Amino acid sequence: MQTLRLCKRCLLEDMADEQALFGLIQSRIKLLSESEKAPEETYRYRLARCQACGELHRGTCVQCGCYVELRAAKRGMRCPHADPKW
């Protein structure tokens, strides 16, 4: 019998069983206009902060319920939990 391992502090892109959902989120990010998107460097910084946060669970922020990859991709979005917030 295989034990299910919960993936804490993981992004969807890192979880094989969540690849379909990750694909949908990436599709949504691609639909954002350039004026809606955060710069790539900002996006990567935000994701790194989320991965280091204890409130990330299976690609979702426990504090607000968002998919962090989508929230981090949008210009002007803020983290409700990080200190300091991004």
PyMOL Python script that loads the backbone (N, CA, C, O; Angstrom):
from pymol import cmd

cmd.read_pdbstr("""\
ATOM      1  N   MET A   1       0.832  -1.181   0.000  1.00  0.00           N
ATOM      2  CA  MET A   1       0.000   0.000   0.000  1.00  0.00           C
ATOM      3  C   MET A   1       0.877   1.245   0.000  1.00  0.00           C
ATOM      4  O   MET A   1       1.773   1.382   0.833  1.00  0.00           O
ATOM      5  N   GLN A   2       0.617   2.145  -0.933  1.00  0.00           N
ATOM      6  CA  GLN A   2       1.410   3.361  -1.058  1.00  0.00           C
ATOM      7  C   GLN A   2       0.852   4.459  -0.151  1.00  0.00           C
ATOM      8  O   GLN A   2      -0.359   4.673  -0.096  1.00  0.00           O
ATOM      9  N   THR A   3       1.734   5.144   0.551  1.00  0.00           N
ATOM     10  CA  THR A   3       1.336   6.247   1.415  1.00  0.00           C
ATOM     11  C   THR A   3       1.315   7.528   0.603  1.00  0.00           C
ATOM     12  O   THR A   3       2.269   7.824  -0.117  1.00  0.00           O
ATOM     13  N   LEU A   4       0.235   8.290   0.714  1.00  0.00           N
ATOM     14  CA  LEU A   4       0.133   9.569   0.026  1.00  0.00           C
ATOM     15  C   LEU A   4       0.954  10.601   0.779  1.00  0.00           C
ATOM     16  O   LEU A   4       0.749  10.810   1.974  1.00  0.00           O
ATOM     17  N   ARG A   5       1.870  11.238   0.095  1.00  0.00           N
ATOM     18  CA  ARG A   5       2.724  12.254   0.696  1.00  0.00           C
ATOM     19  C   ARG A   5       2.183  13.623   0.355  1.00  0.00           C
ATOM     20  O   ARG A   5       2.071  13.974  -0.819  1.00  0.00           O
ATOM     21  N   LEU A   6       1.850  14.396   1.362  1.00  0.00           N
ATOM     22  CA  LEU A   6       1.398  15.761   1.135  1.00  0.00           C
ATOM     23  C   LEU A   6       2.589  16.627   0.795  1.00  0.00           C
ATOM     24  O   LEU A   6       3.656  16.506   1.398  1.00  0.00           O
ATOM     25  N   CYS A   7       2.403  17.478  -0.152  1.00  0.00           N
ATOM     26  CA  CYS A   7       3.486  18.333  -0.614  1.00  0.00           C
ATOM     27  C   CYS A   7       3.296  19.728  -0.046  1.00  0.00           C
ATOM     28  O   CYS A   7       2.514  20.518  -0.577  1.00  0.00           O
ATOM     29  N   LYS A   8       3.995  20.028   1.012  1.00  0.00           N
ATOM     30  CA  LYS A   8       3.937  21.353   1.599  1.00  0.00           C
ATOM     31  C   LYS A   8       5.025  22.216   0.987  1.00  0.00           C
ATOM     32  O   LYS A   8       6.110  21.742   0.652  1.00  0.00           O
ATOM     33  N   ARG A   9       4.713  23.472   0.851  1.00  0.00           N
ATOM     34  CA  ARG A   9       5.619  24.456   0.266  1.00  0.00           C
ATOM     35  C   ARG A   9       6.059  24.078  -1.144  1.00  0.00           C
ATOM     36  O   ARG A   9       7.207  24.307  -1.523  1.00  0.00           O
ATOM     37  N   CYS A  10       5.161  23.510  -1.903  1.00  0.00           N
ATOM     38  CA  CYS A  10       5.437  23.178  -3.293  1.00  0.00           C
ATOM     39  C   CYS A  10       4.564  24.036  -4.197  1.00  0.00           C
ATOM     40  O   CYS A  10       3.438  24.394  -3.852  1.00  0.00           O
ATOM     41  N   LEU A  11       5.104  24.349  -5.342  1.00  0.00           N
ATOM     42  CA  LEU A  11       4.325  25.006  -6.380  1.00  0.00           C
ATOM     43  C   LEU A  11       3.689  23.923  -7.228  1.00  0.00           C
ATOM     44  O   LEU A  11       4.164  22.787  -7.245  1.00  0.00           O
ATOM     45  N   LEU A  12       2.623  24.260  -7.928  1.00  0.00           N
ATOM     46  CA  LEU A  12       1.965  23.281  -8.792  1.00  0.00           C
ATOM     47  C   LEU A  12       2.920  22.736  -9.845  1.00  0.00           C
ATOM     48  O   LEU A  12       2.838  21.565 -10.218  1.00  0.00           O
ATOM     49  N   GLU A  13       3.829  23.590 -10.325  1.00  0.00           N
ATOM     50  CA  GLU A  13       4.751  23.141 -11.369  1.00  0.00           C
ATOM     51  C   GLU A  13       5.674  22.025 -10.889  1.00  0.00           C
ATOM     52  O   GLU A  13       6.273  21.321 -11.702  1.00  0.00           O
ATOM     53  N   ASP A  14       5.790  21.862  -9.579  1.00  0.00           N
ATOM     54  CA  ASP A  14       6.671  20.844  -9.009  1.00  0.00           C
ATOM     55  C   ASP A  14       5.964  19.529  -8.688  1.00  0.00           C
ATOM     56  O   ASP A  14       6.618  18.566  -8.287  1.00  0.00           O
ATOM     57  N   MET A  15       4.650  19.471  -8.854  1.00  0.00           N
ATOM     58  CA  MET A  15       3.895  18.285  -8.445  1.00  0.00           C
ATOM     59  C   MET A  15       3.331  17.566  -9.670  1.00  0.00           C
ATOM     60  O   MET A  15       2.508  18.116 -10.401  1.00  0.00           O
ATOM     61  N   ALA A  16       3.778  16.349  -9.879  1.00  0.00           N
ATOM     62  CA  ALA A  16       3.363  15.577 -11.057  1.00  0.00           C
ATOM     63  C   ALA A  16       1.856  15.350 -11.096  1.00  0.00           C
ATOM     64  O   ALA A  16       1.264  15.378 -12.175  1.00  0.00           O
ATOM     65  N   ASP A  17       1.220  15.126  -9.948  1.00  0.00           N
ATOM     66  CA  ASP A  17      -0.208  14.836  -9.931  1.00  0.00           C
ATOM     67  C   ASP A  17      -1.067  16.079 -10.136  1.00  0.00           C
ATOM     68  O   ASP A  17      -2.289  15.967 -10.239  1.00  0.00           O
ATOM     69  N   GLU A  18      -0.464  17.245 -10.196  1.00  0.00           N
ATOM     70  CA  GLU A  18      -1.206  18.490 -10.385  1.00  0.00           C
ATOM     71  C   GLU A  18      -0.880  19.146 -11.726  1.00  0.00           C
ATOM     72  O   GLU A  18      -1.174  20.325 -11.928  1.00  0.00           O
ATOM     73  N   GLN A  19      -0.279  18.395 -12.633  1.00  0.00           N
ATOM     74  CA  GLN A  19       0.160  18.982 -13.895  1.00  0.00           C
ATOM     75  C   GLN A  19      -0.997  19.516 -14.744  1.00  0.00           C
ATOM     76  O   GLN A  19      -0.827  20.525 -15.428  1.00  0.00           O
ATOM     77  N   ALA A  20      -2.149  18.880 -14.719  1.00  0.00           N
ATOM     78  CA  ALA A  20      -3.287  19.375 -15.505  1.00  0.00           C
ATOM     79  C   ALA A  20      -3.738  20.735 -14.982  1.00  0.00           C
ATOM     80  O   ALA A  20      -4.000  21.647 -15.766  1.00  0.00           O
ATOM     81  N   LEU A  21      -3.828  20.872 -13.679  1.00  0.00           N
ATOM     82  CA  LEU A  21      -4.204  22.157 -13.079  1.00  0.00           C
ATOM     83  C   LEU A  21      -3.137  23.204 -13.355  1.00  0.00           C
ATOM     84  O   LEU A  21      -3.456  24.352 -13.667  1.00  0.00           O
ATOM     85  N   PHE A  22      -1.885  22.820 -13.243  1.00  0.00           N
ATOM     86  CA  PHE A  22      -0.793  23.745 -13.539  1.00  0.00           C
ATOM     87  C   PHE A  22      -0.893  24.228 -14.981  1.00  0.00           C
ATOM     88  O   PHE A  22      -0.669  25.407 -15.255  1.00  0.00           O
ATOM     89  N   GLY A  23      -1.225  23.332 -15.902  1.00  0.00           N
ATOM     90  CA  GLY A  23      -1.395  23.704 -17.304  1.00  0.00           C
ATOM     91  C   GLY A  23      -2.506  24.728 -17.491  1.00  0.00           C
ATOM     92  O   GLY A  23      -2.363  25.669 -18.272  1.00  0.00           O
ATOM     93  N   LEU A  24      -3.610  24.547 -16.779  1.00  0.00           N
ATOM     94  CA  LEU A  24      -4.713  25.512 -16.865  1.00  0.00           C
ATOM     95  C   LEU A  24      -4.296  26.879 -16.330  1.00  0.00           C
ATOM     96  O   LEU A  24      -4.627  27.907 -16.920  1.00  0.00           O
ATOM     97  N   ILE A  25      -3.584  26.890 -15.235  1.00  0.00           N
ATOM     98  CA  ILE A  25      -3.127  28.162 -14.656  1.00  0.00           C
ATOM     99  C   ILE A  25      -2.132  28.839 -15.585  1.00  0.00           C
ATOM    100  O   ILE A  25      -2.189  30.054 -15.772  1.00  0.00           O
ATOM    101  N   GLN A  26      -1.226  28.070 -16.167  1.00  0.00           N
ATOM    102  CA  GLN A  26      -0.274  28.650 -17.113  1.00  0.00           C
ATOM    103  C   GLN A  26      -0.992  29.215 -18.341  1.00  0.00           C
ATOM    104  O   GLN A  26      -0.594  30.251 -18.875  1.00  0.00           O
ATOM    105  N   SER A  27      -2.042  28.535 -18.782  1.00  0.00           N
ATOM    106  CA  SER A  27      -2.833  29.047 -19.913  1.00  0.00           C
ATOM    107  C   SER A  27      -3.467  30.386 -19.562  1.00  0.00           C
ATOM    108  O   SER A  27      -3.498  31.301 -20.385  1.00  0.00           O
ATOM    109  N   ARG A  28      -3.970  30.497 -18.339  1.00  0.00           N
ATOM    110  CA  ARG A  28      -4.585  31.746 -17.887  1.00  0.00           C
ATOM    111  C   ARG A  28      -3.555  32.867 -17.800  1.00  0.00           C
ATOM    112  O   ARG A  28      -3.837  34.007 -18.169  1.00  0.00           O
ATOM    113  N   ILE A  29      -2.368  32.541 -17.314  1.00  0.00           N
ATOM    114  CA  ILE A  29      -1.297  33.532 -17.234  1.00  0.00           C
ATOM    115  C   ILE A  29      -0.934  34.032 -18.625  1.00  0.00           C
ATOM    116  O   ILE A  29      -0.696  35.225 -18.814  1.00  0.00           O
ATOM    117  N   LYS A  30      -0.891  33.130 -19.599  1.00  0.00           N
ATOM    118  CA  LYS A  30      -0.563  33.520 -20.971  1.00  0.00           C
ATOM    119  C   LYS A  30      -1.613  34.441 -21.575  1.00  0.00           C
ATOM    120  O   LYS A  30      -1.311  35.213 -22.485  1.00  0.00           O
ATOM    121  N   LEU A  31      -2.840  34.367 -21.078  1.00  0.00           N
ATOM    122  CA  LEU A  31      -3.908  35.227 -21.585  1.00  0.00           C
ATOM    123  C   LEU A  31      -3.840  36.650 -21.027  1.00  0.00           C
ATOM    124  O   LEU A  31      -4.489  37.557 -21.549  1.00  0.00           O
ATOM    125  N   LEU A  32      -3.056  36.841 -19.970  1.00  0.00           N
ATOM    126  CA  LEU A  32      -2.914  38.183 -19.415  1.00  0.00           C
ATOM    127  C   LEU A  32      -2.203  39.083 -20.421  1.00  0.00           C
ATOM    128  O   LEU A  32      -1.261  38.658 -21.089  1.00  0.00           O
ATOM    129  N   SER A  33      -2.658  40.324 -20.522  1.00  0.00           N
ATOM    130  CA  SER A  33      -1.961  41.272 -21.389  1.00  0.00           C
ATOM    131  C   SER A  33      -0.648  41.660 -20.726  1.00  0.00           C
ATOM    132  O   SER A  33      -0.473  41.466 -19.523  1.00  0.00           O
ATOM    133  N   GLU A  34       0.264  42.201 -21.503  1.00  0.00           N
ATOM    134  CA  GLU A  34       1.559  42.603 -20.947  1.00  0.00           C
ATOM    135  C   GLU A  34       1.384  43.643 -19.843  1.00  0.00           C
ATOM    136  O   GLU A  34       2.166  43.674 -18.893  1.00  0.00           O
ATOM    137  N   SER A  35       0.377  44.482 -19.958  1.00  0.00           N
ATOM    138  CA  SER A  35       0.151  45.498 -18.929  1.00  0.00           C
ATOM    139  C   SER A  35      -0.392  44.896 -17.635  1.00  0.00           C
ATOM    140  O   SER A  35      -0.304  45.521 -16.578  1.00  0.00           O
ATOM    141  N   GLU A  36      -0.951  43.692 -17.710  1.00  0.00           N
ATOM    142  CA  GLU A  36      -1.474  43.004 -16.523  1.00  0.00           C
ATOM    143  C   GLU A  36      -0.420  42.134 -15.838  1.00  0.00           C
ATOM    144  O   GLU A  36      -0.548  41.814 -14.656  1.00  0.00           O
ATOM    145  N   LYS A  37       0.624  41.750 -16.583  1.00  0.00           N
ATOM    146  CA  LYS A  37       1.625  40.822 -16.056  1.00  0.00           C
ATOM    147  C   LYS A  37       2.709  41.524 -15.256  1.00  0.00           C
ATOM    148  O   LYS A  37       3.151  42.621 -15.597  1.00  0.00           O
ATOM    149  N   ALA A  38       3.125  40.866 -14.186  1.00  0.00           N
ATOM    150  CA  ALA A  38       4.299  41.316 -13.435  1.00  0.00           C
ATOM    151  C   ALA A  38       5.539  40.958 -14.253  1.00  0.00           C
ATOM    152  O   ALA A  38       5.526  39.968 -14.985  1.00  0.00           O
ATOM    153  N   PRO A  39       6.600  41.739 -14.144  1.00  0.00           N
ATOM    154  CA  PRO A  39       7.847  41.366 -14.819  1.00  0.00           C
ATOM    155  C   PRO A  39       8.317  39.981 -14.354  1.00  0.00           C
ATOM    156  O   PRO A  39       8.043  39.584 -13.222  1.00  0.00           O
ATOM    157  N   GLU A  40       9.008  39.259 -15.205  1.00  0.00           N
ATOM    158  CA  GLU A  40       9.467  37.897 -14.898  1.00  0.00           C
ATOM    159  C   GLU A  40      10.287  37.847 -13.609  1.00  0.00           C
ATOM    160  O   GLU A  40      10.119  36.928 -12.807  1.00  0.00           O
ATOM    161  N   GLU A  41      11.163  38.815 -13.406  1.00  0.00           N
ATOM    162  CA  GLU A  41      11.981  38.846 -12.194  1.00  0.00           C
ATOM    163  C   GLU A  41      11.095  38.980 -10.937  1.00  0.00           C
ATOM    164  O   GLU A  41      11.349  38.334  -9.920  1.00  0.00           O
ATOM    165  N   THR A  42      10.081  39.806 -11.021  1.00  0.00           N
ATOM    166  CA  THR A  42       9.137  39.981  -9.913  1.00  0.00           C
ATOM    167  C   THR A  42       8.365  38.696  -9.668  1.00  0.00           C
ATOM    168  O   THR A  42       8.180  38.285  -8.523  1.00  0.00           O
ATOM    169  N   TYR A  43       7.915  38.061 -10.742  1.00  0.00           N
ATOM    170  CA  TYR A  43       7.177  36.799 -10.654  1.00  0.00           C
ATOM    171  C   TYR A  43       8.008  35.743  -9.931  1.00  0.00           C
ATOM    172  O   TYR A  43       7.519  35.082  -9.015  1.00  0.00           O
ATOM    173  N   ARG A  44       9.262  35.586 -10.342  1.00  0.00           N
ATOM    174  CA  ARG A  44      10.142  34.576  -9.737  1.00  0.00           C
ATOM    175  C   ARG A  44      10.438  34.912  -8.269  1.00  0.00           C
ATOM    176  O   ARG A  44      10.497  34.011  -7.433  1.00  0.00           O
ATOM    177  N   TYR A  45      10.622  36.183  -7.954  1.00  0.00           N
ATOM    178  CA  TYR A  45      10.847  36.604  -6.576  1.00  0.00           C
ATOM    179  C   TYR A  45       9.636  36.240  -5.717  1.00  0.00           C
ATOM    180  O   TYR A  45       9.787  35.698  -4.623  1.00  0.00           O
ATOM    181  N   ARG A  46       8.456  36.534  -6.210  1.00  0.00           N
ATOM    182  CA  ARG A  46       7.231  36.226  -5.476  1.00  0.00           C
ATOM    183  C   ARG A  46       7.084  34.735  -5.232  1.00  0.00           C
ATOM    184  O   ARG A  46       6.738  34.311  -4.129  1.00  0.00           O
ATOM    185  N   LEU A  47       7.347  33.940  -6.261  1.00  0.00           N
ATOM    186  CA  LEU A  47       7.234  32.489  -6.098  1.00  0.00           C
ATOM    187  C   LEU A  47       8.236  31.966  -5.077  1.00  0.00           C
ATOM    188  O   LEU A  47       7.914  31.076  -4.290  1.00  0.00           O
ATOM    189  N   ALA A  48       9.437  32.508  -5.084  1.00  0.00           N
ATOM    190  CA  ALA A  48      10.441  32.090  -4.098  1.00  0.00           C
ATOM    191  C   ALA A  48       9.971  32.426  -2.685  1.00  0.00           C
ATOM    192  O   ALA A  48      10.158  31.634  -1.762  1.00  0.00           O
ATOM    193  N   ARG A  49       9.363  33.596  -2.515  1.00  0.00           N
ATOM    194  CA  ARG A  49       8.830  33.978  -1.197  1.00  0.00           C
ATOM    195  C   ARG A  49       7.721  33.021  -0.783  1.00  0.00           C
ATOM    196  O   ARG A  49       7.651  32.614   0.376  1.00  0.00           O
ATOM    197  N   CYS A  50       6.858  32.663  -1.721  1.00  0.00           N
ATOM    198  CA  CYS A  50       5.767  31.736  -1.407  1.00  0.00           C
ATOM    199  C   CYS A  50       6.307  30.354  -1.024  1.00  0.00           C
ATOM    200  O   CYS A  50       5.803  29.726  -0.093  1.00  0.00           O
ATOM    201  N   GLN A  51       7.317  29.887  -1.732  1.00  0.00           N
ATOM    202  CA  GLN A  51       7.883  28.574  -1.421  1.00  0.00           C
ATOM    203  C   GLN A  51       8.514  28.547  -0.040  1.00  0.00           C
ATOM    204  O   GLN A  51       8.549  27.495   0.597  1.00  0.00           O
ATOM    205  N   ALA A  52       9.006  29.664   0.428  1.00  0.00           N
ATOM    206  CA  ALA A  52       9.630  29.736   1.747  1.00  0.00           C
ATOM    207  C   ALA A  52       8.601  29.939   2.859  1.00  0.00           C
ATOM    208  O   ALA A  52       8.946  29.888   4.040  1.00  0.00           O
ATOM    209  N   CYS A  53       7.356  30.166   2.493  1.00  0.00           N
ATOM    210  CA  CYS A  53       6.306  30.490   3.459  1.00  0.00           C
ATOM    211  C   CYS A  53       5.619  29.219   3.973  1.00  0.00           C
ATOM    212  O   CYS A  53       5.356  28.293   3.207  1.00  0.00           O
ATOM    213  N   GLY A  54       5.343  29.189   5.236  1.00  0.00           N
ATOM    214  CA  GLY A  54       4.651  28.055   5.838  1.00  0.00           C
ATOM    215  C   GLY A  54       3.179  27.991   5.499  1.00  0.00           C
ATOM    216  O   GLY A  54       2.505  27.033   5.877  1.00  0.00           O
ATOM    217  N   GLU A  55       2.661  28.988   4.796  1.00  0.00           N
ATOM    218  CA  GLU A  55       1.240  29.030   4.437  1.00  0.00           C
ATOM    219  C   GLU A  55       0.965  28.494   3.034  1.00  0.00           C
ATOM    220  O   GLU A  55      -0.172  28.551   2.565  1.00  0.00           O
ATOM    221  N   LEU A  56       1.989  27.978   2.361  1.00  0.00           N
ATOM    222  CA  LEU A  56       1.814  27.391   1.031  1.00  0.00           C
ATOM    223  C   LEU A  56       1.529  25.908   1.177  1.00  0.00           C
ATOM    224  O   LEU A  56       2.276  25.191   1.843  1.00  0.00           O
ATOM    225  N   HIS A  57       0.459  25.449   0.561  1.00  0.00           N
ATOM    226  CA  HIS A  57       0.096  24.037   0.608  1.00  0.00           C
ATOM    227  C   HIS A  57      -0.432  23.605  -0.754  1.00  0.00           C
ATOM    228  O   HIS A  57      -1.493  24.051  -1.190  1.00  0.00           O
ATOM    229  N   ARG A  58       0.307  22.748  -1.410  1.00  0.00           N
ATOM    230  CA  ARG A  58      -0.069  22.207  -2.719  1.00  0.00           C
ATOM    231  C   ARG A  58      -0.405  23.301  -3.726  1.00  0.00           C
ATOM    232  O   ARG A  58      -1.401  23.216  -4.444  1.00  0.00           O
ATOM    233  N   GLY A  59       0.445  24.336  -3.768  1.00  0.00           N
ATOM    234  CA  GLY A  59       0.291  25.406  -4.737  1.00  0.00           C
ATOM    235  C   GLY A  59      -0.734  26.457  -4.374  1.00  0.00           C
ATOM    236  O   GLY A  59      -0.976  27.388  -5.142  1.00  0.00           O
ATOM    237  N   THR A  60      -1.342  26.313  -3.199  1.00  0.00           N
ATOM    238  CA  THR A  60      -2.394  27.220  -2.761  1.00  0.00           C
ATOM    239  C   THR A  60      -1.961  27.939  -1.490  1.00  0.00           C
ATOM    240  O   THR A  60      -1.344  27.338  -0.611  1.00  0.00           O
ATOM    241  N   CYS A  61      -2.284  29.223  -1.394  1.00  0.00           N
ATOM    242  CA  CYS A  61      -2.030  29.987  -0.177  1.00  0.00           C
ATOM    243  C   CYS A  61      -3.136  29.673   0.825  1.00  0.00           C
ATOM    244  O   CYS A  61      -4.315  29.881   0.538  1.00  0.00           O
ATOM    245  N   VAL A  62      -2.762  29.181   1.980  1.00  0.00           N
ATOM    246  CA  VAL A  62      -3.733  28.844   3.011  1.00  0.00           C
ATOM    247  C   VAL A  62      -4.424  30.104   3.539  1.00  0.00           C
ATOM    248  O   VAL A  62      -5.575  30.042   3.969  1.00  0.00           O
ATOM    249  N   GLN A  63      -3.737  31.235   3.510  1.00  0.00           N
ATOM    250  CA  GLN A  63      -4.300  32.477   4.031  1.00  0.00           C
ATOM    251  C   GLN A  63      -5.436  33.023   3.168  1.00  0.00           C
ATOM    252  O   GLN A  63      -6.463  33.450   3.695  1.00  0.00           O
ATOM    253  N   CYS A  64      -5.261  33.011   1.857  1.00  0.00           N
ATOM    254  CA  CYS A  64      -6.275  33.636   0.998  1.00  0.00           C
ATOM    255  C   CYS A  64      -6.948  32.662   0.025  1.00  0.00           C
ATOM    256  O   CYS A  64      -7.979  32.994  -0.562  1.00  0.00           O
ATOM    257  N   GLY A  65      -6.379  31.469  -0.150  1.00  0.00           N
ATOM    258  CA  GLY A  65      -6.989  30.476  -1.032  1.00  0.00           C
ATOM    259  C   GLY A  65      -6.599  30.589  -2.493  1.00  0.00           C
ATOM    260  O   GLY A  65      -7.103  29.833  -3.323  1.00  0.00           O
ATOM    261  N   CYS A  66      -5.707  31.525  -2.828  1.00  0.00           N
ATOM    262  CA  CYS A  66      -5.330  31.696  -4.236  1.00  0.00           C
ATOM    263  C   CYS A  66      -4.329  30.627  -4.667  1.00  0.00           C
ATOM    264  O   CYS A  66      -3.669  29.998  -3.839  1.00  0.00           O
ATOM    265  N   TYR A  67      -4.234  30.439  -5.976  1.00  0.00           N
ATOM    266  CA  TYR A  67      -3.139  29.664  -6.549  1.00  0.00           C
ATOM    267  C   TYR A  67      -1.996  30.655  -6.700  1.00  0.00           C
ATOM    268  O   TYR A  67      -2.100  31.613  -7.466  1.00  0.00           O
ATOM    269  N   VAL A  68      -0.915  30.431  -5.981  1.00  0.00           N
ATOM    270  CA  VAL A  68       0.133  31.432  -5.899  1.00  0.00           C
ATOM    271  C   VAL A  68       0.774  31.741  -7.252  1.00  0.00           C
ATOM    272  O   VAL A  68       1.191  32.875  -7.485  1.00  0.00           O
ATOM    273  N   GLU A  69       0.860  30.767  -8.138  1.00  0.00           N
ATOM    274  CA  GLU A  69       1.462  31.040  -9.440  1.00  0.00           C
ATOM    275  C   GLU A  69       0.650  32.055 -10.234  1.00  0.00           C
ATOM    276  O   GLU A  69       1.221  32.870 -10.959  1.00  0.00           O
ATOM    277  N   LEU A  70      -0.661  32.018 -10.108  1.00  0.00           N
ATOM    278  CA  LEU A  70      -1.511  32.985 -10.806  1.00  0.00           C
ATOM    279  C   LEU A  70      -1.451  34.347 -10.124  1.00  0.00           C
ATOM    280  O   LEU A  70      -1.315  35.369 -10.796  1.00  0.00           O
ATOM    281  N   ARG A  71      -1.548  34.371  -8.827  1.00  0.00           N
ATOM    282  CA  ARG A  71      -1.493  35.642  -8.097  1.00  0.00           C
ATOM    283  C   ARG A  71      -0.152  36.343  -8.331  1.00  0.00           C
ATOM    284  O   ARG A  71      -0.110  37.553  -8.552  1.00  0.00           O
ATOM    285  N   ALA A  72       0.939  35.581  -8.282  1.00  0.00           N
ATOM    286  CA  ALA A  72       2.275  36.158  -8.455  1.00  0.00           C
ATOM    287  C   ALA A  72       2.485  36.707  -9.860  1.00  0.00           C
ATOM    288  O   ALA A  72       3.307  37.603 -10.052  1.00  0.00           O
ATOM    289  N   ALA A  73       1.769  36.194 -10.831  1.00  0.00           N
ATOM    290  CA  ALA A  73       1.944  36.615 -12.220  1.00  0.00           C
ATOM    291  C   ALA A  73       1.282  37.957 -12.527  1.00  0.00           C
ATOM    292  O   ALA A  73       1.612  38.603 -13.522  1.00  0.00           O
ATOM    293  N   LYS A  74       0.353  38.374 -11.675  1.00  0.00           N
ATOM    294  CA  LYS A  74      -0.404  39.597 -11.950  1.00  0.00           C
ATOM    295  C   LYS A  74       0.252  40.822 -11.328  1.00  0.00           C
ATOM    296  O   LYS A  74       0.563  40.843 -10.137  1.00  0.00           O
ATOM    297  N   ARG A  75       0.452  41.830 -12.151  1.00  0.00           N
ATOM    298  CA  ARG A  75       0.993  43.108 -11.692  1.00  0.00           C
ATOM    299  C   ARG A  75       0.035  43.697 -10.659  1.00  0.00           C
ATOM    300  O   ARG A  75      -1.184  43.604 -10.809  1.00  0.00           O
ATOM    301  N   GLY A  76       0.581  44.290  -9.634  1.00  0.00           N
ATOM    302  CA  GLY A  76      -0.236  44.978  -8.648  1.00  0.00           C
ATOM    303  C   GLY A  76      -0.848  44.092  -7.578  1.00  0.00           C
ATOM    304  O   GLY A  76      -1.503  44.599  -6.667  1.00  0.00           O
ATOM    305  N   MET A  77      -0.652  42.779  -7.662  1.00  0.00           N
ATOM    306  CA  MET A  77      -1.184  41.893  -6.631  1.00  0.00           C
ATOM    307  C   MET A  77      -0.279  41.971  -5.413  1.00  0.00           C
ATOM    308  O   MET A  77       0.901  42.304  -5.519  1.00  0.00           O
ATOM    309  N   ARG A  78      -0.836  41.665  -4.277  1.00  0.00           N
ATOM    310  CA  ARG A  78      -0.099  41.683  -3.016  1.00  0.00           C
ATOM    311  C   ARG A  78      -0.318  40.381  -2.274  1.00  0.00           C
ATOM    312  O   ARG A  78      -1.354  39.733  -2.426  1.00  0.00           O
ATOM    313  N   CYS A  79       0.657  40.005  -1.475  1.00  0.00           N
ATOM    314  CA  CYS A  79       0.527  38.830  -0.626  1.00  0.00           C
ATOM    315  C   CYS A  79      -0.146  39.256   0.671  1.00  0.00           C
ATOM    316  O   CYS A  79       0.294  40.218   1.301  1.00  0.00           O
ATOM    317  N   PRO A  80      -1.194  38.567   1.082  1.00  0.00           N
ATOM    318  CA  PRO A  80      -1.902  38.945   2.309  1.00  0.00           C
ATOM    319  C   PRO A  80      -1.186  38.490   3.583  1.00  0.00           C
ATOM    320  O   PRO A  80      -1.591  38.855   4.686  1.00  0.00           O
ATOM    321  N   HIS A  81      -0.139  37.705   3.435  1.00  0.00           N
ATOM    322  CA  HIS A  81       0.453  37.083   4.610  1.00  0.00           C
ATOM    323  C   HIS A  81       1.934  37.389   4.820  1.00  0.00           C
ATOM    324  O   HIS A  81       2.373  37.542   5.960  1.00  0.00           O
ATOM    325  N   ALA A  82       2.697  37.479   3.761  1.00  0.00           N
ATOM    326  CA  ALA A  82       4.161  37.594   3.889  1.00  0.00           C
ATOM    327  C   ALA A  82       4.563  38.831   4.678  1.00  0.00           C
ATOM    328  O   ALA A  82       3.891  39.862   4.636  1.00  0.00           O
ATOM    329  N   ASP A  83       5.661  38.709   5.390  1.00  0.00           N
ATOM    330  CA  ASP A  83       6.204  39.843   6.123  1.00  0.00           C
ATOM    331  C   ASP A  83       7.678  39.967   5.786  1.00  0.00           C
ATOM    332  O   ASP A  83       8.457  39.146   6.271  1.00  0.00           O
ATOM    333  N   PRO A  84       8.109  40.910   5.008  1.00  0.00           N
ATOM    334  CA  PRO A  84       7.265  41.945   4.433  1.00  0.00           C
ATOM    335  C   PRO A  84       6.458  41.407   3.254  1.00  0.00           C
ATOM    336  O   PRO A  84       6.884  40.485   2.559  1.00  0.00           O
ATOM    337  N   LYS A  85       5.315  41.988   3.049  1.00  0.00           N
ATOM    338  CA  LYS A  85       4.450  41.559   1.948  1.00  0.00           C
ATOM    339  C   LYS A  85       5.087  41.882   0.617  1.00  0.00           C
ATOM    340  O   LYS A  85       5.823  42.862   0.501  1.00  0.00           O
ATOM    341  N   TRP A  86       4.813  41.068  -0.394  1.00  0.00           N
ATOM    342  CA  TRP A  86       5.257  41.423  -1.734  1.00  0.00           C
ATOM    343  C   TRP A  86       4.115  42.048  -2.479  1.00  0.00           C
ATOM    344  O   TRP A  86       4.269  42.426  -3.640  1.00  0.00           O
TER     345      TRP A  86
END
""", "prot")
cmd.dss("prot")
cmd.show_as("cartoon", "prot")
cmd.util.cbc("prot")
cmd.orient("prot")
